[in-house]
Amino acid sequence: MVIRVALFSHDSVGLGHVRRNLAIAHALTRALPALRGEEVTGILLTGDAGATAFPAPRGWDWVVLPGITVGDGGYRSRHLAAGIDRVTAMRGGAAAGVLSAFGPDLVIVDRHPFGVHGELTAALRILRDEQPSCVTVLGLRDVLDRPAVAREEFRLLGGAAAVRELYDAVWVYGDPAVHDMRVTGELPRGLHDLVFHTGYLANGRSTSMRHEAARPFVLTTVGGGADGLRTAMTAAAAEVPEGHDHLVVTGPQMPEPDRALVRAAATAATRVVETISDMPDLVHRAAAVVGMGGYNTVCEVMSSPTPLLVVPRASRRDEQRIRATALARVGAVSSAAPETLDARTVADFFARSIGHRSARSSVDLDGLAAVAPLAARSLDRIPQEVIAHAV
């Protein structure tokens, strides 16, 4: 027998959603066979073809949907000369066809329960009808947004009742001692009994630890890079501690003209690259890291003892600022407001971080160890309150 798993991410900005799902896919593939006595096979449905540059686990394959992005007027097609309604209809039809034919035992949808503009609703209803034993999970990062914004989003979806109709559980990839969206009001009260906090998906991210740098180095990373120009330019211009190099990773979604601006701002000790093959390896070996406040960047660094200065995104959602504030409050990271960030702030952070390691034992970073036992018990249809005490 084999366990079939499907992971969906809408992927409109950055690679955070699909990278979170990919980390879960690796964790399930490593641990679920020993727990269930069955092999795991799966599909990763993504809206960004660039995600396929990351290696999928053995037994998994990618399904790339037409891309979307976010503009001033909301969601729009990333590549096709087509309106958003046509594109989401294509995405939803493709997802429904794939899921119906694949017949998954477990489906995990990242962040948006019904996708963009309800594109997943039909697929989830088909699964309910054709494969009622399939367990459907809504996976949420630790922070959604300002409570008023999050509440309005759920209201427009139909509230807790609409989510409960098509989902069996809500997994929150965070530590409620750091930030609890049930307490802040981000999550509707009608979903509270479905929630299980896994802990941050940090420890256990694969790293090759293959290379040793010729010289010690500090690192700046801005995730996918679509909105990382200011942070990357400011950090690139910062003075680097003596005896250290500085690597700035702009991300594959930073436009080339913006990347050229980062290179122009860089000091002689700074090298600017688009991507790197093994970010977890880099952050473990770095003397210090400057990064934006995206979930995956924060988790990758927190899986190491490397000091981290978080510069949260200043536009669109308030998620990154809330995360940075919460983690700084418990001493896991340092934080700097993007509107006041300058090269001196970055240089001072680098200077005081050299030779120091960050203790993060007060934060639950073992979410990747929790997801396979949680999935195993979910597949056995054990009640949620029993799962919460057993994992």
Buried (B, 14 or more C-beta within 10 A) or exposed (E): EEBBBBBBBBBBBBBBBBBBBBBBBBBBBBBBBEBBEBEBBBBBBBBBBBBBEBEBBEBBEBBBBBBBBBEEEEBBBBEEEBEBEEBBBBBBBBBBEBBBEBEBBBBBBBBBBBBBBBBBBBBBEBBEEEBEEBBBBBBBBBBBBBBEEBBEBBEEBBBBEBBBEBBBBBBBBBBBEBBBBBEBEBBBEBBEBBBBBBBBBBBBBBBEEEEEEEEBBBBBBBBBBBBBBBBBBBBBBBBBBEEBBBBBBBBBBBEEEBBEBBBEBBEEBBBBEEEEEBBBBBBBBBBBBBBBBBBBBBBBBBBBEBBBBBBBBBEEBBBBBBBBBBBBEBEBBBBBEBEEBEBEBBBBBBBEBBEEEBEBEEBBBBBBBBBBBBBBBBBEEEEBEEBBEEB
